[in-house]
Amino acid sequence: MTKSLIFITLCLVCAGTMVAQTAVPDNMAQIPAGKFWMGRTQSTWRDPLDVVPRAKMDDRPANLIELDAFYIDKTEVTNAEYAKYVQAKSIRAPWHWPEGKVPQGKEKQAVSNVSWYEAADYCKWAGKRLPTEAEWEKAARGGLDRKPFPWGDYDDSVGGRGAPPMAALRLDAPVNVGSYKPNAYGLYDTIGNVMEWTNDWYELNYYAFMPKKNPQGPETGLYRSVRGAGWADRLGELSTTFYRNFSDPELRSYTIGFRCAK
Protein backbone atom coordinates (compact mmCIF):
# COMPACT_ATOMS: atom_id res chain seq x y z
CA MET A 1 0.00 0.00 0.00
CA THR A 2 1.44 3.33 -1.02
CA LYS A 3 1.92 6.18 1.44
CA SER A 4 -0.77 8.26 -0.30
CA LEU A 5 -3.30 5.43 -0.11
CA ILE A 6 -2.50 4.86 3.56
CA PHE A 7 -3.00 8.59 4.21
CA ILE A 8 -6.37 8.62 2.41
CA THR A 9 -7.50 5.51 4.32
CA LEU A 10 -6.56 7.06 7.66
CA CYS A 11 -8.40 10.27 6.76
CA LEU A 12 -11.56 8.34 5.88
CA VAL A 13 -11.36 6.42 9.17
CA CYS A 14 -10.92 9.67 11.09
CA ALA A 15 -13.82 11.29 9.25
CA GLY A 16 -16.05 8.31 9.98
CA THR A 17 -15.10 8.46 13.64
CA MET A 18 -15.90 12.18 13.80
CA VAL A 19 -19.35 11.63 12.31
CA ALA A 20 -20.08 8.71 14.62
CA GLN A 21 -19.04 10.71 17.67
CA THR A 22 -21.05 13.84 16.85
CA ALA A 23 -23.11 14.37 19.97
CA VAL A 24 -26.76 15.35 20.01
CA PRO A 25 -27.09 18.65 21.94
CA ASP A 26 -28.19 18.35 25.57
CA ASN A 27 -31.93 17.83 26.09
CA MET A 28 -32.52 17.68 22.33
CA ALA A 29 -33.71 14.88 20.08
CA GLN A 30 -32.51 14.32 16.54
CA ILE A 31 -35.39 14.02 14.08
CA PRO A 32 -34.33 12.11 10.96
CA ALA A 33 -34.70 13.43 7.44
CA GLY A 34 -37.54 12.03 5.38
CA LYS A 35 -41.17 12.36 4.41
CA PHE A 36 -44.31 12.33 6.54
CA TRP A 37 -47.98 13.17 6.10
CA MET A 38 -48.65 16.62 7.55
CA GLY A 39 -52.24 17.46 8.41
CA ARG A 40 -55.39 15.49 9.12
CA THR A 41 -55.86 12.26 7.21
CA GLN A 42 -58.89 10.90 9.06
CA SER A 43 -62.27 11.98 10.32
CA THR A 44 -62.77 12.83 13.98
CA TRP A 45 -65.75 12.50 16.31
CA ARG A 46 -66.40 16.24 15.84
CA ASP A 47 -67.04 16.06 12.10
CA PRO A 48 -70.61 14.68 12.09
CA LEU A 49 -71.56 17.01 14.96
CA ASP A 50 -70.59 20.04 12.86
CA VAL A 51 -69.24 21.81 15.95
CA VAL A 52 -66.19 23.15 14.14
CA PRO A 53 -66.94 25.96 11.70
CA ARG A 54 -66.17 24.97 8.14
CA ALA A 55 -63.85 27.98 7.85
CA LYS A 56 -61.62 26.55 10.61
CA MET A 57 -60.87 23.32 8.73
CA ASP A 58 -57.27 24.48 8.41
CA ASP A 59 -55.65 21.07 8.90
CA ARG A 60 -56.60 19.89 5.40
CA PRO A 61 -55.65 18.85 2.79
CA ALA A 62 -52.93 16.62 4.19
CA ASN A 63 -49.60 16.92 2.39
CA LEU A 64 -46.70 14.52 1.98
CA ILE A 65 -43.89 16.74 3.27
CA GLU A 66 -40.15 16.15 3.07
CA LEU A 67 -37.93 17.61 5.79
CA ASP A 68 -34.22 17.73 6.35
CA ALA A 69 -32.93 16.33 9.64
CA PHE A 70 -33.06 18.69 12.62
CA TYR A 71 -32.83 18.83 16.40
CA ILE A 72 -35.64 19.83 18.74
CA ASP A 73 -35.86 20.18 22.51
CA LYS A 74 -37.14 17.09 24.27
CA THR A 75 -39.10 19.25 26.71
CA GLU A 76 -40.72 22.64 26.72
CA VAL A 77 -38.55 25.45 28.07
CA THR A 78 -38.91 25.59 31.85
CA ASN A 79 -39.30 28.51 34.23
CA ALA A 80 -35.77 27.92 35.54
CA GLU A 81 -34.27 27.96 32.05
CA TYR A 82 -36.18 31.08 31.09
CA ALA A 83 -35.09 32.80 34.32
CA LYS A 84 -31.45 32.50 33.23
CA TYR A 85 -32.32 34.32 30.01
CA VAL A 86 -34.24 37.02 31.90
CA GLN A 87 -31.27 37.62 34.17
CA ALA A 88 -28.67 37.52 31.40
CA LYS A 89 -30.51 40.06 29.25
CA SER A 90 -32.05 42.11 32.07
CA ILE A 91 -35.51 41.91 30.55
CA ARG A 92 -39.00 41.68 31.97
CA ALA A 93 -40.00 38.38 33.53
CA PRO A 94 -43.43 36.80 32.89
CA TRP A 95 -45.99 38.98 34.64
CA HIS A 96 -47.22 36.23 36.99
CA TRP A 97 -43.81 35.68 38.59
CA PRO A 98 -43.86 37.37 42.02
CA GLU A 99 -41.27 40.18 42.11
CA GLY A 100 -39.88 38.87 38.82
CA LYS A 101 -38.77 35.59 40.35
CA VAL A 102 -39.83 32.02 39.53
CA PRO A 103 -42.53 30.94 42.00
CA GLN A 104 -41.04 28.58 44.57
CA GLY A 105 -41.46 24.95 43.65
CA LYS A 106 -42.32 25.73 40.01
CA GLU A 107 -38.82 25.85 38.56
CA LYS A 108 -39.39 22.76 36.40
CA GLN A 109 -42.81 23.79 35.11
CA ALA A 110 -43.13 24.81 31.47
CA VAL A 111 -42.75 28.57 31.14
CA SER A 112 -45.81 30.48 29.94
CA ASN A 113 -46.96 34.10 29.57
CA VAL A 114 -44.22 34.58 27.00
CA SER A 115 -44.92 36.36 23.70
CA TRP A 116 -43.79 34.99 20.34
CA TYR A 117 -41.10 37.67 20.18
CA GLU A 118 -39.77 36.72 23.59
CA ALA A 119 -39.81 33.01 22.72
CA ALA A 120 -37.96 33.63 19.45
CA ASP A 121 -35.38 35.80 21.21
CA TYR A 122 -34.84 33.19 23.92
CA CYS A 123 -34.14 30.54 21.28
CA LYS A 124 -31.70 32.87 19.53
CA TRP A 125 -29.99 33.59 22.86
CA ALA A 126 -29.66 29.83 23.42
CA GLY A 127 -28.15 29.31 19.95
CA LYS A 128 -31.33 27.81 18.56
CA ARG A 129 -34.59 28.90 16.89
CA LEU A 130 -38.29 28.20 17.03
CA PRO A 131 -39.36 25.11 15.04
CA THR A 132 -41.43 25.46 11.89
CA GLU A 133 -44.96 24.08 11.95
CA ALA A 134 -43.83 21.16 9.81
CA GLU A 135 -40.89 20.39 12.08
CA TRP A 136 -43.08 20.61 15.17
CA GLU A 137 -45.69 18.25 13.75
CA LYS A 138 -43.21 15.65 12.53
CA ALA A 139 -41.44 15.68 15.90
CA ALA A 140 -44.74 15.52 17.81
CA ARG A 141 -45.90 12.49 15.84
CA GLY A 142 -42.88 10.51 17.02
CA GLY A 143 -42.68 8.56 13.78
CA LEU A 144 -46.32 7.40 13.95
CA ASP A 145 -47.39 8.67 10.53
CA ARG A 146 -51.09 9.45 9.95
CA LYS A 147 -51.98 8.88 13.60
CA PRO A 148 -53.86 11.54 15.62
CA PHE A 149 -51.77 11.20 18.79
CA PRO A 150 -48.13 10.60 19.71
CA TRP A 151 -49.28 7.29 21.21
CA GLY A 152 -51.32 6.22 18.18
CA ASP A 153 -55.10 6.11 17.79
CA TYR A 154 -58.11 7.23 19.81
CA ASP A 155 -58.94 5.48 23.06
CA ASP A 156 -62.66 5.33 23.77
CA SER A 157 -62.08 3.87 27.21
CA VAL A 158 -61.26 7.26 28.72
CA GLY A 159 -63.44 10.32 28.43
CA GLY A 160 -65.94 8.94 25.96
CA ARG A 161 -66.77 10.24 22.46
CA GLY A 162 -63.35 9.15 21.24
CA ALA A 163 -61.56 11.47 23.67
CA PRO A 164 -57.86 10.64 24.02
CA PRO A 165 -56.19 9.18 27.13
CA MET A 166 -54.82 12.68 27.82
CA ALA A 167 -58.28 13.49 29.21
CA ALA A 168 -57.17 11.82 32.42
CA LEU A 169 -54.17 14.13 32.72
CA ARG A 170 -55.77 17.57 32.42
CA LEU A 171 -55.03 19.84 35.34
CA ASP A 172 -55.54 23.51 36.19
CA ALA A 173 -52.04 24.76 35.39
CA PRO A 174 -48.80 23.72 33.66
CA VAL A 175 -46.94 20.84 35.29
CA ASN A 176 -43.28 19.88 35.52
CA VAL A 177 -41.97 19.03 32.08
CA GLY A 178 -41.41 15.34 31.43
CA SER A 179 -44.07 14.24 33.91
CA TYR A 180 -45.53 11.74 31.43
CA LYS A 181 -44.07 9.25 28.97
CA PRO A 182 -42.20 10.56 25.88
CA ASN A 183 -43.07 9.69 22.30
CA ALA A 184 -40.86 7.45 20.16
CA TYR A 185 -38.53 10.36 19.31
CA GLY A 186 -38.03 11.12 23.00
CA LEU A 187 -40.20 14.27 23.11
CA TYR A 188 -42.34 15.04 26.15
CA ASP A 189 -45.58 17.02 26.42
CA THR A 190 -46.28 17.67 22.75
CA ILE A 191 -49.89 16.96 23.70
CA GLY A 192 -50.70 18.48 27.07
CA ASN A 193 -49.03 20.93 29.47
CA VAL A 194 -48.86 24.12 27.34
CA MET A 195 -49.48 24.94 23.71
CA GLU A 196 -46.34 25.96 21.83
CA TRP A 197 -45.28 28.82 19.59
CA THR A 198 -43.83 27.91 16.20
CA ASN A 199 -41.86 30.13 13.84
CA ASP A 200 -44.51 30.24 11.09
CA TRP A 201 -47.00 32.93 10.29
CA TYR A 202 -50.52 31.52 10.30
CA GLU A 203 -52.60 31.24 7.13
CA LEU A 204 -56.00 29.55 7.13
CA ASN A 205 -55.61 27.93 3.70
CA TYR A 206 -51.85 27.44 3.75
CA TYR A 207 -52.08 23.66 3.32
CA ALA A 208 -53.66 24.14 -0.09
CA PHE A 209 -50.49 25.67 -1.56
CA MET A 210 -47.66 24.89 0.88
CA PRO A 211 -44.27 23.78 -0.50
CA LYS A 212 -43.71 20.05 -0.24
CA LYS A 213 -40.11 20.30 0.98
CA ASN A 214 -39.00 22.16 4.13
CA PRO A 215 -42.02 24.51 4.25
CA GLN A 216 -41.35 27.70 6.20
CA GLY A 217 -44.91 29.03 6.42
CA PRO A 218 -46.34 32.14 4.73
CA GLU A 219 -44.02 35.11 4.21
CA THR A 220 -46.24 37.48 6.18
CA GLY A 221 -49.33 37.44 8.36
CA LEU A 222 -51.15 38.86 11.36
CA TYR A 223 -50.79 35.87 13.67
CA ARG A 224 -48.19 33.24 14.51
CA SER A 225 -49.02 29.54 14.50
CA VAL A 226 -49.45 27.74 17.80
CA ARG A 227 -49.36 23.96 18.00
CA GLY A 228 -50.21 21.26 20.51
CA ALA A 229 -52.76 21.17 23.30
CA GLY A 230 -52.47 22.65 26.76
CA TRP A 231 -53.78 22.06 30.25
CA ALA A 232 -56.89 24.15 29.48
CA ASP A 233 -58.10 21.75 26.76
CA ARG A 234 -60.98 20.41 28.81
CA LEU A 235 -62.76 18.38 26.13
CA GLY A 236 -59.77 16.97 24.31
CA GLU A 237 -60.78 18.85 21.16
CA LEU A 238 -57.26 20.18 20.61
CA SER A 239 -55.32 17.12 21.71
CA THR A 240 -54.03 15.91 18.36
CA THR A 241 -50.73 16.20 16.54
CA PHE A 242 -52.38 17.87 13.54
CA TYR A 243 -54.46 20.52 15.34
CA ARG A 244 -53.52 24.10 14.38
CA ASN A 245 -54.14 27.31 16.27
CA PHE A 246 -52.89 30.87 16.11
CA SER A 247 -52.28 33.90 18.30
CA ASP A 248 -51.18 37.51 18.18
CA PRO A 249 -47.36 37.35 18.44
CA GLU A 250 -47.45 40.04 21.14
CA LEU A 251 -49.91 38.11 23.30
CA ARG A 252 -48.74 36.54 26.56
CA SER A 253 -50.93 33.65 27.65
CA TYR A 254 -50.88 31.29 30.61
CA THR A 255 -51.65 28.47 28.16
CA ILE A 256 -48.81 29.08 25.64
CA GLY A 257 -45.14 28.21 26.01
CA PHE A 258 -42.51 26.94 23.59
CA ARG A 259 -39.57 24.67 22.82
CA CYS A 260 -36.57 25.35 20.55
CA ALA A 261 -35.07 23.66 17.49
CA LYS A 262 -31.85 23.88 15.51
C-alpha positions as CSV (number, residue, x, y, z in Angstrom):
1,M,0.0,0.0,0.0
2,T,1.4,3.3,-1.0
3,K,1.9,6.2,1.4
4,S,-0.8,8.3,-0.3
5,L,-3.3,5.4,-0.1
6,I,-2.5,4.9,3.6
7,F,-3.0,8.6,4.2
8,I,-6.4,8.6,2.4
9,T,-7.5,5.5,4.3
10,L,-6.6,7.1,7.7
11,C,-8.4,10.3,6.8
12,L,-11.6,8.3,5.9
13,V,-11.4,6.4,9.2
14,C,-10.9,9.7,11.1
15,A,-13.8,11.3,9.2
16,G,-16.1,8.3,10.0
17,T,-15.1,8.5,13.6
18,M,-15.9,12.2,13.8
19,V,-19.3,11.6,12.3
20,A,-20.1,8.7,14.6
21,Q,-19.0,10.7,17.7
22,T,-21.0,13.8,16.8
23,A,-23.1,14.4,20.0
24,V,-26.8,15.4,20.0
25,P,-27.1,18.7,21.9
26,D,-28.2,18.3,25.6
27,N,-31.9,17.8,26.1
28,M,-32.5,17.7,22.3
29,A,-33.7,14.9,20.1
30,Q,-32.5,14.3,16.5
31,I,-35.4,14.0,14.1
32,P,-34.3,12.1,11.0
33,A,-34.7,13.4,7.4
34,G,-37.5,12.0,5.4
35,K,-41.2,12.4,4.4
36,F,-44.3,12.3,6.5
37,W,-48.0,13.2,6.1
38,M,-48.7,16.6,7.6
39,G,-52.2,17.5,8.4
40,R,-55.4,15.5,9.1
41,T,-55.9,12.3,7.2
42,Q,-58.9,10.9,9.1
43,S,-62.3,12.0,10.3
44,T,-62.8,12.8,14.0
45,W,-65.7,12.5,16.3
46,R,-66.4,16.2,15.8
47,D,-67.0,16.1,12.1
48,P,-70.6,14.7,12.1
49,L,-71.6,17.0,15.0
50,D,-70.6,20.0,12.9
51,V,-69.2,21.8,16.0
52,V,-66.2,23.2,14.1
53,P,-66.9,26.0,11.7
54,R,-66.2,25.0,8.1
55,A,-63.8,28.0,7.8
56,K,-61.6,26.5,10.6
57,M,-60.9,23.3,8.7
58,D,-57.3,24.5,8.4
59,D,-55.6,21.1,8.9
60,R,-56.6,19.9,5.4
61,P,-55.7,18.9,2.8
62,A,-52.9,16.6,4.2
63,N,-49.6,16.9,2.4
64,L,-46.7,14.5,2.0
65,I,-43.9,16.7,3.3
66,E,-40.2,16.2,3.1
67,L,-37.9,17.6,5.8
68,D,-34.2,17.7,6.4
69,A,-32.9,16.3,9.6
70,F,-33.1,18.7,12.6
71,Y,-32.8,18.8,16.4
72,I,-35.6,19.8,18.7
73,D,-35.9,20.2,22.5
74,K,-37.1,17.1,24.3
75,T,-39.1,19.3,26.7
76,E,-40.7,22.6,26.7
77,V,-38.5,25.5,28.1
78,T,-38.9,25.6,31.9
79,N,-39.3,28.5,34.2
80,A,-35.8,27.9,35.5
81,E,-34.3,28.0,32.0
82,Y,-36.2,31.1,31.1
83,A,-35.1,32.8,34.3
84,K,-31.4,32.5,33.2
85,Y,-32.3,34.3,30.0
86,V,-34.2,37.0,31.9
87,Q,-31.3,37.6,34.2
88,A,-28.7,37.5,31.4
89,K,-30.5,40.1,29.3
90,S,-32.1,42.1,32.1
91,I,-35.5,41.9,30.6
92,R,-39.0,41.7,32.0
93,A,-40.0,38.4,33.5
94,P,-43.4,36.8,32.9
95,W,-46.0,39.0,34.6
96,H,-47.2,36.2,37.0
97,W,-43.8,35.7,38.6
98,P,-43.9,37.4,42.0
99,E,-41.3,40.2,42.1
100,G,-39.9,38.9,38.8
101,K,-38.8,35.6,40.4
102,V,-39.8,32.0,39.5
103,P,-42.5,30.9,42.0
104,Q,-41.0,28.6,44.6
105,G,-41.5,25.0,43.7
106,K,-42.3,25.7,40.0
107,E,-38.8,25.8,38.6
108,K,-39.4,22.8,36.4
109,Q,-42.8,23.8,35.1
110,A,-43.1,24.8,31.5
111,V,-42.8,28.6,31.1
112,S,-45.8,30.5,29.9
113,N,-47.0,34.1,29.6
114,V,-44.2,34.6,27.0
115,S,-44.9,36.4,23.7
116,W,-43.8,35.0,20.3
117,Y,-41.1,37.7,20.2
118,E,-39.8,36.7,23.6
119,A,-39.8,33.0,22.7
120,A,-38.0,33.6,19.5
121,D,-35.4,35.8,21.2
122,Y,-34.8,33.2,23.9
123,C,-34.1,30.5,21.3
124,K,-31.7,32.9,19.5
125,W,-30.0,33.6,22.9
126,A,-29.7,29.8,23.4
127,G,-28.1,29.3,20.0
128,K,-31.3,27.8,18.6
129,R,-34.6,28.9,16.9
130,L,-38.3,28.2,17.0
131,P,-39.4,25.1,15.0
132,T,-41.4,25.5,11.9
133,E,-45.0,24.1,11.9
134,A,-43.8,21.2,9.8
135,E,-40.9,20.4,12.1
136,W,-43.1,20.6,15.2
137,E,-45.7,18.2,13.7
138,K,-43.2,15.6,12.5
139,A,-41.4,15.7,15.9
140,A,-44.7,15.5,17.8
141,R,-45.9,12.5,15.8
142,G,-42.9,10.5,17.0
143,G,-42.7,8.6,13.8
144,L,-46.3,7.4,13.9
145,D,-47.4,8.7,10.5
146,R,-51.1,9.5,9.9
147,K,-52.0,8.9,13.6
148,P,-53.9,11.5,15.6
149,F,-51.8,11.2,18.8
150,P,-48.1,10.6,19.7
151,W,-49.3,7.3,21.2
152,G,-51.3,6.2,18.2
153,D,-55.1,6.1,17.8
154,Y,-58.1,7.2,19.8
155,D,-58.9,5.5,23.1
156,D,-62.7,5.3,23.8
157,S,-62.1,3.9,27.2
158,V,-61.3,7.3,28.7
159,G,-63.4,10.3,28.4
160,G,-65.9,8.9,26.0
161,R,-66.8,10.2,22.5
162,G,-63.3,9.1,21.2
163,A,-61.6,11.5,23.7
164,P,-57.9,10.6,24.0
165,P,-56.2,9.2,27.1
166,M,-54.8,12.7,27.8
167,A,-58.3,13.5,29.2
168,A,-57.2,11.8,32.4
169,L,-54.2,14.1,32.7
170,R,-55.8,17.6,32.4
171,L,-55.0,19.8,35.3
172,D,-55.5,23.5,36.2
173,A,-52.0,24.8,35.4
174,P,-48.8,23.7,33.7
175,V,-46.9,20.8,35.3
176,N,-43.3,19.9,35.5
177,V,-42.0,19.0,32.1
178,G,-41.4,15.3,31.4
179,S,-44.1,14.2,33.9
180,Y,-45.5,11.7,31.4
181,K,-44.1,9.3,29.0
182,P,-42.2,10.6,25.9
183,N,-43.1,9.7,22.3
184,A,-40.9,7.5,20.2
185,Y,-38.5,10.4,19.3
186,G,-38.0,11.1,23.0
187,L,-40.2,14.3,23.1
188,Y,-42.3,15.0,26.1
189,D,-45.6,17.0,26.4
190,T,-46.3,17.7,22.7
191,I,-49.9,17.0,23.7
192,G,-50.7,18.5,27.1
193,N,-49.0,20.9,29.5
194,V,-48.9,24.1,27.3
195,M,-49.5,24.9,23.7
196,E,-46.3,26.0,21.8
197,W,-45.3,28.8,19.6
198,T,-43.8,27.9,16.2
199,N,-41.9,30.1,13.8
200,D,-44.5,30.2,11.1
201,W,-47.0,32.9,10.3
202,Y,-50.5,31.5,10.3
203,E,-52.6,31.2,7.1
204,L,-56.0,29.5,7.1
205,N,-55.6,27.9,3.7
206,Y,-51.8,27.4,3.8
207,Y,-52.1,23.7,3.3
208,A,-53.7,24.1,-0.1
209,F,-50.5,25.7,-1.6
210,M,-47.7,24.9,0.9
211,P,-44.3,23.8,-0.5
212,K,-43.7,20.0,-0.2
213,K,-40.1,20.3,1.0
214,N,-39.0,22.2,4.1
215,P,-42.0,24.5,4.3
216,Q,-41.4,27.7,6.2
217,G,-44.9,29.0,6.4
218,P,-46.3,32.1,4.7
219,E,-44.0,35.1,4.2
220,T,-46.2,37.5,6.2
221,G,-49.3,37.4,8.4
222,L,-51.1,38.9,11.4
223,Y,-50.8,35.9,13.7
224,R,-48.2,33.2,14.5
225,S,-49.0,29.5,14.5
226,V,-49.5,27.7,17.8
227,R,-49.4,24.0,18.0
228,G,-50.2,21.3,20.5
229,A,-52.8,21.2,23.3
230,G,-52.5,22.7,26.8
231,W,-53.8,22.1,30.2
232,A,-56.9,24.2,29.5
233,D,-58.1,21.7,26.8
234,R,-61.0,20.4,28.8
235,L,-62.8,18.4,26.1
236,G,-59.8,17.0,24.3
237,E,-60.8,18.9,21.2
238,L,-57.3,20.2,20.6
239,S,-55.3,17.1,21.7
240,T,-54.0,15.9,18.4
241,T,-50.7,16.2,16.5
242,F,-52.4,17.9,13.5
243,Y,-54.5,20.5,15.3
244,R,-53.5,24.1,14.4
245,N,-54.1,27.3,16.3
246,F,-52.9,30.9,16.1
247,S,-52.3,33.9,18.3
248,D,-51.2,37.5,18.2
249,P,-47.4,37.4,18.4
250,E,-47.5,40.0,21.1
251,L,-49.9,38.1,23.3
252,R,-48.7,36.5,26.6
253,S,-50.9,33.7,27.7
254,Y,-50.9,31.3,30.6
255,T,-51.7,28.5,28.2
256,I,-48.8,29.1,25.6
257,G,-45.1,28.2,26.0
258,F,-42.5,26.9,23.6
259,R,-39.6,24.7,22.8
260,C,-36.6,25.3,20.6
261,A,-35.1,23.7,17.5
262,K,-31.9,23.9,15.5
